[in-house]
């Protein structure tokens, strides 16, 4: 896919309520999705959610440790209300960046693209995934792209903005491919992602214990699964 640089200068005195500044200097797909480069050079040691990252940050600040550094990558495979909205990362982006600077990197936000969402909303949320990730990368954050697809009508834009032959991340918590009714859709989308992006490594937040991932491993694709926070909690309970 060809990407072109095209970013109009804002009108003098105009207030940027759409966070267009996040895309300054970006290249855009033919569908106007900004290219979010993979800026991470190392794989995550482990992955935590935004909720967990905020808690770690608050505890460190309370102890007076304002320069702490944490080895985890931060992801947003959680309910949207926990990170989106008036106090979320899109509106309160300066606070988000302040927190994220203390962590090893991020998996770009998983703004929801549910099957029953109106298509414009899914398109917009895909745009926000890439724009926010691009902006974080421009601010020195190690970034790995999250990929989220829906039914086939989303394929024309949902893979845009991600470099080919790189590392990508997907989440398998809370829905497909765990639910049988969604598994075919998930597998078809995964195949389409491979055809378009050709990633050499796929990070899976959640279980990768599915035949579709075994097939990719046999083809030489590196699949690395990281347990979800829920799975880790269950594991701790079993150990007690």
Backbone as CSV, one residue per row, in Angstrom:
resi,resn,N_x,N_y,N_z,CA_x,CA_y,CA_z,C_x,C_y,C_z
1,UNK,0.839,-1.189,0.000,0.000,0.000,0.000,0.877,1.243,0.000
2,UNK,0.535,2.215,-0.808,1.278,3.458,-0.891,0.742,4.460,0.136
3,UNK,1.662,5.153,0.809,1.286,6.177,1.774,1.812,7.527,1.309
4,UNK,0.996,8.530,1.439,1.346,9.871,1.000,1.271,10.853,2.162
5,UNK,2.182,11.806,2.161,2.149,12.861,3.173,1.191,13.953,2.717
6,UNK,0.168,14.201,3.513,-0.782,15.262,3.161,-1.466,15.738,4.430
7,UNK,-0.948,16.817,4.987,-1.501,17.323,6.245,-1.716,18.814,6.108
8,UNK,-2.951,19.270,5.971,-3.202,20.702,5.779,-2.871,21.511,7.033
9,UNK,-2.370,22.695,6.830,-2.069,23.575,7.964,-3.372,24.040,8.601
10,UNK,-3.451,24.072,9.946,-4.684,24.520,10.603,-4.928,26.010,10.378
11,UNK,-6.172,26.387,10.310,-6.528,27.799,10.164,-6.138,28.568,11.429
12,UNK,-5.600,29.742,11.264,-5.161,30.545,12.390,-6.324,30.811,13.343
13,UNK,-6.085,30.560,14.625,-7.112,30.777,15.634,-8.065,29.609,15.796
14,UNK,-7.911,28.581,14.999,-8.802,27.416,15.073,-8.349,26.483,16.190
15,UNK,-9.266,26.034,17.004,-8.952,25.135,18.104,-9.049,23.688,17.626
16,UNK,-8.016,22.912,17.880,-7.944,21.523,17.412,-8.684,20.609,18.385
17,UNK,-9.970,20.412,18.162,-10.766,19.547,19.040,-10.763,18.097,18.550
18,UNK,-10.119,17.830,17.413,-10.084,16.471,16.856,-8.718,15.812,17.014
19,UNK,-7.795,16.493,17.697,-6.435,15.980,17.882,-5.725,15.751,16.548
20,UNK,-5.991,16.630,15.593,-5.310,16.517,14.308,-3.804,16.669,14.453
21,UNK,-3.364,17.364,15.501,-1.932,17.566,15.724,-1.193,16.244,15.853
22,UNK,-1.895,15.197,16.294,-1.249,13.899,16.468,-0.694,13.347,15.164
23,UNK,-1.247,13.796,14.052,-0.845,13.266,12.750,0.150,14.158,12.026
24,UNK,0.655,15.181,12.691,1.572,16.094,12.034,2.818,15.352,11.554
25,UNK,3.105,15.452,10.277,4.258,14.775,9.690,3.999,13.345,9.272
26,UNK,2.785,12.849,9.522,2.474,11.449,9.202,2.229,11.270,7.707
27,UNK,2.394,10.038,7.256,1.972,9.646,5.924,0.603,8.982,6.055
28,UNK,-0.218,9.087,5.012,-1.586,8.593,5.068,-1.840,7.578,3.955
29,UNK,-2.684,6.603,4.277,-3.116,5.635,3.276,-4.112,6.304,2.330
30,UNK,-4.457,5.666,1.230,-5.484,6.235,0.351,-6.825,6.443,1.044
31,UNK,-7.021,5.768,2.189,-8.252,5.913,2.957,-8.077,6.888,4.118
32,UNK,-6.964,7.637,4.107,-6.684,8.666,5.116,-6.464,8.117,6.520
33,UNK,-5.926,6.918,6.614,-5.496,6.372,7.893,-4.001,6.652,8.028
34,UNK,-3.551,7.294,9.115,-2.124,7.603,9.254,-1.280,6.351,9.476
35,UNK,-0.090,6.365,8.911,0.835,5.256,9.090,1.475,5.339,10.464
36,UNK,1.308,4.297,11.247,1.902,4.209,12.582,3.064,3.226,12.512
37,UNK,4.268,3.741,12.475,5.437,2.872,12.379,5.640,2.073,13.658
38,UNK,6.193,0.886,13.500,6.574,0.077,14.654,7.901,0.618,15.167
39,UNK,7.887,1.237,16.321,9.110,1.831,16.865,9.758,0.967,17.937
40,UNK,9.085,-0.099,18.366,9.671,-1.022,19.345,10.746,-1.859,18.670
41,UNK,11.879,-1.988,19.308,12.965,-2.815,18.783,13.090,-4.136,19.521
42,UNK,12.444,-4.244,20.666,12.475,-5.476,21.456,11.056,-5.934,21.752
43,UNK,10.893,-7.235,21.918,9.604,-7.778,22.307,9.332,-7.468,23.781
44,UNK,8.073,-7.348,24.166,7.761,-7.073,25.576,8.239,-8.186,26.501
45,UNK,8.750,-7.800,27.665,9.032,-8.802,28.709,7.713,-9.367,29.220
46,UNK,6.764,-8.485,29.433,5.389,-8.866,29.755,4.491,-7.686,29.441
47,UNK,3.185,-7.922,29.465,2.203,-6.912,29.076,1.193,-6.719,30.195
48,UNK,0.894,-5.462,30.500,-0.119,-5.138,31.495,-1.163,-4.226,30.855
49,UNK,-2.317,-4.130,31.474,-3.375,-3.261,30.954,-3.173,-1.825,31.442
50,UNK,-3.890,-0.915,30.808,-3.856,0.494,31.194,-4.258,0.669,32.650
51,UNK,-5.256,-0.074,33.108,-5.665,-0.006,34.518,-4.491,-0.321,35.443
52,UNK,-3.776,-1.385,35.111,-2.639,-1.799,35.937,-1.523,-0.758,35.886
53,UNK,-1.302,-0.195,34.699,-0.253,0.814,34.552,-0.554,2.043,35.401
54,UNK,-1.809,2.495,35.402,-2.172,3.658,36.207,-1.965,3.389,37.691
55,UNK,-2.293,2.175,38.128,-2.119,1.829,39.536,-0.637,1.826,39.915
56,UNK,0.186,1.256,39.056,1.638,1.238,39.303,2.174,2.663,39.369
57,UNK,1.712,3.504,38.453,2.144,4.902,38.420,1.752,5.627,39.710
58,UNK,0.499,5.465,40.146,0.034,6.149,41.357,0.828,5.719,42.582
59,UNK,1.096,4.422,42.684,1.849,3.916,43.832,3.261,4.488,43.848
60,UNK,3.892,4.540,42.683,5.260,5.062,42.604,5.309,6.546,42.963
61,UNK,4.352,7.313,42.462,4.328,8.744,42.742,4.076,8.998,44.234
62,UNK,3.195,8.203,44.828,2.936,8.359,46.268,4.184,8.100,47.100
63,UNK,5.038,7.213,46.606,6.289,6.906,47.309,7.375,7.924,46.992
64,UNK,7.065,8.878,46.107,8.047,9.883,45.746,9.010,9.453,44.658
65,UNK,8.737,8.317,44.039,9.613,7.809,42.979,9.123,8.313,41.622
66,UNK,9.476,9.539,41.293,8.988,10.174,40.069,9.782,9.781,38.824
67,UNK,10.824,9.023,38.995,11.661,8.638,37.860,11.689,7.119,37.659
68,UNK,10.685,6.440,38.204,10.680,4.985,38.095,10.522,4.547,36.633
69,UNK,11.056,3.372,36.342,10.898,2.769,35.024,10.428,1.332,35.205
70,UNK,9.456,0.939,34.393,8.847,-0.390,34.510,9.068,-1.155,33.215
71,UNK,9.311,-2.450,33.314,9.668,-3.262,32.154,8.477,-3.659,31.277
72,UNK,7.266,-3.395,31.736,6.081,-3.870,31.009,5.729,-2.975,29.834
73,UNK,5.114,-3.597,28.819,4.393,-2.872,27.778,2.953,-2.705,28.259
74,UNK,2.326,-1.622,27.856,0.950,-1.324,28.266,0.014,-1.579,27.088
75,UNK,-1.110,-2.241,27.361,-2.126,-2.489,26.330,-3.477,-1.966,26.798
76,UNK,-4.434,-1.950,25.862,-5.785,-1.474,26.163,-6.813,-2.534,25.778
77,UNK,-6.531,-3.787,26.058,-7.506,-4.846,25.814,-8.448,-4.940,27.017
78,UNK,-9.171,-3.867,27.233,-10.116,-3.741,28.342,-11.345,-2.998,27.818
79,UNK,-12.388,-2.916,28.636,-13.596,-2.199,28.224,-13.273,-0.729,27.936
80,UNK,-13.887,-0.207,26.876,-13.564,1.148,26.423,-13.816,2.215,27.484
81,UNK,-14.832,2.029,28.316,-15.143,3.073,29.289,-13.997,3.286,30.271
82,UNK,-13.075,2.339,30.358,-11.950,2.461,31.269,-10.813,3.317,30.706
83,UNK,-10.868,3.629,29.415,-9.789,4.443,28.850,-10.258,5.460,27.808
84,UNK,-11.543,5.464,27.465,-12.047,6.402,26.483,-13.097,7.300,27.138
85,UNK,-13.447,8.383,26.478,-14.434,9.299,27.037,-13.793,10.593,27.504
86,UNK,-14.531,11.422,28.238,-14.047,12.753,28.646,-12.729,12.732,29.424
87,UNK,-12.501,11.670,30.205,-11.264,11.580,30.992,-10.320,10.525,30.435
88,UNK,-10.597,10.065,29.244,-9.800,9.001,28.660,-8.529,9.489,27.993
89,UNK,-7.823,8.556,27.391,-6.508,8.867,26.828,-6.598,9.773,25.606
90,UNK,-7.718,9.740,24.871,-7.838,10.571,23.683,-8.033,12.038,24.052
91,UNK,-8.797,12.296,25.105,-9.026,13.659,25.566,-7.928,14.132,26.524
92,UNK,-7.496,13.248,27.382,-6.486,13.597,28.387,-5.137,13.010,27.975
93,UNK,-4.729,13.305,26.735,-3.558,12.668,26.140,-2.250,13.069,26.827
94,UNK,-2.189,14.294,27.373,-0.951,14.715,28.048,-0.699,13.872,29.292
95,UNK,-1.760,13.611,30.058,-1.608,12.767,31.257,-1.249,11.344,30.848
96,UNK,-1.859,10.849,29.769,-1.542,9.502,29.294,-0.064,9.390,28.938
97,UNK,0.455,10.370,28.209,1.865,10.349,27.831,2.765,10.415,29.061
98,UNK,2.373,11.230,30.030,3.148,11.356,31.267,3.285,10.005,31.970
99,UNK,2.201,9.235,31.976,2.234,7.908,32.600,3.034,6.923,31.752
100,UNK,2.791,6.924,30.454,3.390,5.915,29.575,4.898,6.051,29.448
101,UNK,5.426,7.231,29.692,6.880,7.424,29.626,7.622,6.546,30.634
102,UNK,6.927,6.063,31.645,7.558,5.247,32.681,7.581,3.753,32.340
103,UNK,7.014,3.389,31.195,6.928,1.973,30.833,7.740,1.683,29.573
104,UNK,8.005,0.399,29.351,8.896,-0.007,28.262,8.315,0.265,26.883
105,UNK,7.001,0.291,26.765,6.377,0.535,25.470,4.885,0.317,25.540
106,UNK,4.239,0.355,24.378,2.786,0.193,24.321,2.384,-0.684,23.139
107,UNK,1.257,-1.370,23.309,0.477,-1.907,22.205,-0.583,-0.849,21.930
108,UNK,-0.731,-0.393,20.710,-1.606,0.751,20.458,-3.041,0.481,20.925
109,UNK,-3.771,1.543,21.273,-5.101,1.385,21.889,-6.066,0.539,21.074
110,UNK,-6.876,-0.198,21.797,-7.867,-1.079,21.179,-9.240,-0.416,21.234
111,UNK,-9.368,0.739,20.554,-10.679,1.365,20.450,-11.612,0.397,19.721
112,UNK,-12.765,0.139,20.280,-13.607,-0.962,19.818,-14.149,-0.761,18.409
113,UNK,-14.216,-1.874,17.693,-14.808,-1.919,16.351,-15.778,-3.094,16.287
114,UNK,-16.715,-3.136,17.222,-17.667,-4.238,17.303,-18.434,-4.412,15.994
115,UNK,-18.817,-5.644,15.725,-19.501,-5.955,14.478,-20.763,-5.126,14.278
116,UNK,-21.495,-4.859,15.370,-22.772,-4.158,15.245,-22.632,-2.636,15.358
117,UNK,-21.378,-2.140,15.441,-21.166,-0.696,15.422,-21.459,-0.146,14.028
118,UNK,-21.919,1.084,13.912,-22.018,1.728,12.599,-20.623,1.811,11.964
119,UNK,-20.559,1.615,10.672,-19.264,1.571,9.991,-18.436,2.846,10.190
120,UNK,-19.046,4.054,10.154,-18.239,5.259,10.382,-17.541,5.272,11.740
121,UNK,-18.196,4.708,12.765,-17.587,4.679,14.091,-16.391,3.731,14.116
122,UNK,-16.523,2.588,13.456,-15.419,1.629,13.393,-14.238,2.218,12.624
123,UNK,-14.556,2.927,11.560,-13.531,3.580,10.743,-12.792,4.629,11.573
124,UNK,-13.554,5.426,12.309,-12.967,6.464,13.159,-12.093,5.864,14.251
125,UNK,-12.551,4.781,14.855,-11.757,4.160,15.912,-10.474,3.553,15.372
126,UNK,-10.507,3.044,14.143,-9.272,2.575,13.511,-8.316,3.742,13.303
127,UNK,-8.855,4.862,12.831,-8.045,6.079,12.672,-7.397,6.458,14.003
128,UNK,-8.164,6.417,15.080,-7.632,6.826,16.382,-6.539,5.878,16.885
129,UNK,-6.698,4.586,16.620,-5.644,3.630,16.995,-4.306,4.053,16.403
130,UNK,-4.326,4.339,15.087,-3.085,4.661,14.387,-2.573,6.054,14.757
131,UNK,-3.483,7.021,14.850,-3.061,8.385,15.157,-2.427,8.468,16.542
132,UNK,-3.062,7.845,17.521,-2.525,7.887,18.884,-1.189,7.164,18.946
133,UNK,-1.094,6.013,18.267,0.154,5.265,18.245,1.272,6.027,17.558
134,UNK,0.941,6.670,16.430,1.941,7.466,15.716,2.463,8.590,16.615
135,UNK,1.540,9.271,17.299,1.920,10.377,18.181,2.802,9.891,19.328
136,UNK,2.476,8.742,19.912,3.314,8.193,20.973,4.710,7.892,20.447
137,UNK,4.774,7.283,19.252,6.071,6.981,18.670,6.898,8.237,18.436
138,UNK,6.247,9.317,17.991,6.949,10.579,17.765,7.425,11.196,19.082
139,UNK,6.847,10.754,20.187,7.258,11.227,21.508,8.191,10.252,22.216
140,UNK,8.786,9.350,21.449,9.814,8.476,21.998,9.327,7.206,22.662
141,UNK,8.048,6.875,22.507,7.499,5.657,23.102,7.682,4.490,22.129
142,UNK,8.098,3.347,22.636,8.210,2.139,21.812,6.801,1.625,21.510
143,UNK,6.472,1.495,20.229,5.109,1.200,19.798,5.042,-0.075,18.977
144,UNK,4.043,-0.902,19.273,3.673,-2.059,18.460,2.197,-1.904,18.114
145,UNK,1.852,-2.097,16.861,0.478,-1.876,16.416,-0.473,-2.996,16.839
146,UNK,-1.587,-2.581,17.407,-2.713,-3.484,17.631,-3.541,-3.561,16.350
147,UNK,-3.967,-4.759,15.982,-4.810,-4.953,14.810,-6.166,-5.465,15.276
148,UNK,-7.212,-4.822,14.794,-8.574,-5.233,15.152,-9.435,-5.187,13.904
149,UNK,-10.028,-6.303,13.551,-10.900,-6.363,12.377,-12.289,-6.830,12.779
150,UNK,-13.225,-6.589,11.916,-14.586,-7.052,12.137,-14.988,-8.010,11.038
151,UNK,-16.187,-7.856,10.542,-16.649,-8.646,9.412,-15.970,-8.128,8.142
152,UNK,-16.043,-8.873,7.031,-15.271,-8.507,5.832,-15.446,-7.089,5.328
153,UNK,-16.568,-6.446,5.611,-16.730,-5.072,5.108,-15.776,-4.088,5.786
154,UNK,-15.128,-4.520,6.878,-14.158,-3.638,7.542,-12.750,-3.798,6.979
155,UNK,-12.536,-4.771,6.130,-11.176,-5.078,5.695,-10.566,-3.989,4.826
156,UNK,-11.395,-3.161,4.204,-10.850,-2.148,3.303,-10.099,-1.048,4.045
157,UNK,-10.282,-0.945,5.369,-9.573,0.080,6.138,-8.893,-0.437,7.394
158,UNK,-9.316,-1.583,7.935,-8.869,-1.967,9.282,-7.405,-2.406,9.341
159,UNK,-6.789,-2.679,8.199,-5.372,-3.041,8.187,-4.492,-1.873,7.740
160,UNK,-5.122,-0.752,7.402,-4.370,0.436,6.977,-3.542,1.002,8.132
161,UNK,-2.462,1.667,7.779,-1.677,2.379,8.776,-0.692,1.525,9.529
162,UNK,-0.492,0.285,9.081,0.425,-0.636,9.754,1.492,-1.070,8.750
163,UNK,2.769,-0.945,9.084,3.809,-1.335,8.140,3.819,-2.846,7.883
164,UNK,4.187,-3.235,6.698,4.313,-4.646,6.353,5.595,-5.223,6.952
165,UNK,5.597,-6.550,7.080,6.781,-7.294,7.546,7.290,-6.789,8.899
166,UNK,6.374,-6.537,9.820,6.765,-6.043,11.139,6.137,-6.915,12.222
167,UNK,6.171,-6.424,13.438,5.512,-7.066,14.572,4.128,-6.461,14.723
168,UNK,3.115,-7.288,14.943,1.780,-6.781,15.237,1.250,-7.487,16.479
169,UNK,0.192,-6.933,17.044,-0.425,-7.510,18.242,-1.918,-7.655,18.039
170,UNK,-2.483,-8.699,18.598,-3.928,-8.897,18.592,-4.363,-9.396,19.965
171,UNK,-5.604,-9.144,20.307,-6.153,-9.616,21.573,-7.169,-10.720,21.350
172,UNK,-7.109,-11.747,22.174,-8.082,-12.846,22.071,-8.905,-12.982,23.344
173,UNK,-8.953,-11.929,24.148,-9.720,-11.975,25.389,-11.116,-11.418,25.149
174,UNK,-12.088,-11.970,25.851,-13.431,-11.417,25.863,-14.304,-11.701,24.658
175,UNK,-13.873,-12.531,23.739,-14.717,-12.794,22.567,-14.057,-13.762,21.621
176,UNK,-14.045,-13.408,20.338,-13.435,-14.285,19.344,-11.922,-14.364,19.593
177,UNK,-11.318,-15.527,19.327,-11.906,-16.736,18.733,-12.460,-17.717,19.757
178,UNK,-12.563,-17.294,21.026,-13.054,-18.205,22.063,-14.483,-18.661,21.767
179,UNK,-15.324,-17.739,21.346,-16.709,-18.091,21.039,-16.779,-18.729,19.656
180,UNK,-17.386,-19.891,19.595,-17.425,-20.637,18.332,-18.117,-19.854,17.223
181,UNK,-19.148,-19.089,17.575,-19.895,-18.358,16.546,-19.043,-17.267,15.893
182,UNK,-17.991,-16.842,16.580,-17.121,-15.796,16.043,-15.811,-16.339,15.477
183,UNK,-15.574,-17.626,15.638,-14.252,-18.149,15.287,-13.974,-18.085,13.794
184,UNK,-14.949,-18.393,12.977,-14.731,-18.350,11.535,-14.386,-16.940,11.091
185,UNK,-15.125,-15.956,11.604,-14.841,-14.566,11.261,-13.432,-14.183,11.688
186,UNK,-13.033,-14.609,12.874,-11.696,-14.309,13.370,-10.642,-14.924,12.461
187,UNK,-10.821,-16.189,12.113,-9.829,-16.885,11.291,-9.737,-16.276,9.896
188,UNK,-10.870,-15.868,9.336,-10.851,-15.236,8.016,-10.126,-13.890,8.072
189,UNK,-10.381,-13.129,9.133,-9.707,-11.846,9.287,-8.214,-12.003,9.519
190,UNK,-7.845,-13.022,10.277,-6.433,-13.305,10.520,-5.719,-13.638,9.219
191,UNK,-6.372,-14.445,8.398,-5.805,-14.790,7.090,-5.648,-13.554,6.210
192,UNK,-6.643,-12.674,6.241,-6.570,-11.447,5.449,-5.451,-10.538,5.954
193,UNK,-5.282,-10.486,7.270,-4.189,-9.700,7.840,-2.844,-10.208,7.354
194,UNK,-2.683,-11.526,7.318,-1.427,-12.101,6.849,-1.189,-11.759,5.379
195,UNK,-2.227,-11.823,4.577,-2.095,-11.530,3.149,-1.706,-10.080,2.889
196,UNK,-2.182,-9.184,3.743,-1.945,-7.756,3.518,-0.684,-7.239,4.206
197,UNK,-0.408,-7.726,5.414,0.669,-7.152,6.221,1.906,-8.033,6.334
198,UNK,1.774,-9.334,6.145,2.896,-10.278,6.202,3.759,-10.097,7.454
199,UNK,3.168,-10.031,8.629,3.990,-9.833,9.834,4.876,-11.050,10.101
200,UNK,6.087,-10.797,10.584,6.973,-11.912,10.933,6.736,-12.388,12.363
201,UNK,6.090,-11.531,13.178,5.816,-11.871,14.580,4.430,-11.361,14.948
202,UNK,3.667,-12.213,15.623,2.351,-11.818,16.117,2.331,-11.990,17.626
203,UNK,2.108,-10.901,18.324,1.913,-10.942,19.771,0.432,-11.185,20.032
204,UNK,0.137,-12.149,20.877,-1.247,-12.469,21.224,-1.446,-12.196,22.711
205,UNK,-2.322,-11.252,23.016,-2.668,-11.012,24.407,-3.873,-11.886,24.723
206,UNK,-3.638,-12.951,25.489,-4.658,-13.957,25.726,-4.165,-15.291,25.203
207,UNK,-5.075,-16.202,25.001,-4.699,-17.539,24.550,-4.419,-17.579,23.050
208,UNK,-3.353,-18.299,22.693,-3.056,-18.570,21.284,-3.221,-20.052,20.992
209,UNK,-3.962,-20.730,21.845,-4.147,-22.173,21.718,-5.290,-22.482,20.751
210,UNK,-5.087,-22.115,19.495,-6.084,-22.339,18.452,-5.381,-22.840,17.185
211,UNK,-6.049,-23.676,16.397,-5.417,-24.222,15.192,-4.919,-23.163,14.212
212,UNK,-5.600,-22.018,14.143,-5.179,-20.989,13.186,-3.777,-20.480,13.499
213,UNK,-3.424,-20.430,14.786,-2.080,-19.992,15.152,-1.055,-21.102,14.918
214,UNK,-1.461,-22.344,15.140,-0.562,-23.468,14.857,-0.194,-23.505,13.376
215,UNK,-1.160,-23.188,12.534,-0.921,-23.161,11.090,0.097,-22.092,10.729
216,UNK,-0.005,-20.941,11.354,0.941,-19.862,11.081,2.338,-20.202,11.592
217,UNK,2.401,-20.856,12.752,3.703,-21.284,13.270,4.391,-22.219,12.286
218,UNK,3.613,-23.125,11.688,4.168,-24.066,10.721,4.709,-23.363,9.484
219,UNK,4.205,-22.148,9.225,4.653,-21.356,8.078,5.839,-20.462,8.428
220,UNK,6.296,-20.526,9.677,7.465,-19.759,10.086,7.167,-18.445,10.781
221,UNK,5.890,-18.171,11.046,5.522,-16.939,11.754,5.723,-17.150,13.248
222,UNK,6.351,-16.209,13.891,6.558,-16.303,15.332,5.299,-15.845,16.059
223,UNK,4.726,-16.731,16.870,3.534,-16.426,17.664,3.947,-16.409,19.132
224,UNK,3.747,-15.284,19.787,4.124,-15.164,21.190,2.898,-14.754,21.989
225,UNK,2.456,-15.623,22.871,1.261,-15.377,23.672,1.636,-14.846,25.054
226,UNK,0.897,-13.840,25.495,1.065,-13.270,26.819,-0.240,-13.466,27.578
227,UNK,-0.191,-14.043,28.777,-1.440,-14.265,29.523,-2.124,-12.964,29.881
228,UNK,-3.446,-12.963,29.801,-4.209,-11.776,30.168,-4.189,-11.591,31.679
229,UNK,-4.558,-10.413,32.131,-4.600,-10.148,33.566,-5.611,-11.061,34.256
230,UNK,-6.706,-11.372,33.565,-7.709,-12.283,34.129,-7.129,-13.680,34.297
231,UNK,-6.421,-14.175,33.280,-5.808,-15.501,33.360,-4.775,-15.563,34.481
232,UNK,-4.021,-14.497,34.635,-3.020,-14.464,35.707,-3.687,-14.490,37.077
233,UNK,-4.826,-13.797,37.199,-5.542,-13.781,38.476,-6.059,-15.169,38.827
234,UNK,-6.605,-15.884,37.828,-7.069,-17.243,38.062,-5.912,-18.161,38.452
235,UNK,-4.778,-17.961,37.816,-3.609,-18.781,38.118,-3.142,-18.564,39.551
236,UNK,-3.176,-17.321,40.004,-2.790,-17.031,41.381,-3.754,-17.672,42.376
237,UNK,-5.032,-17.702,42.032,-6.024,-18.315,42.932,-5.794,-19.818,43.029
238,UNK,-5.456,-20.452,41.908,-5.203,-21.892,41.929,-3.974,-22.234,42.773
239,UNK,-3.016,-21.295,42.789,-1.771,-21.557,43.521,-1.940,-21.437,45.034
240,UNK,-3.041,-20.786,45.462,-3.256,-20.587,46.909,-3.726,-21.886,47.561
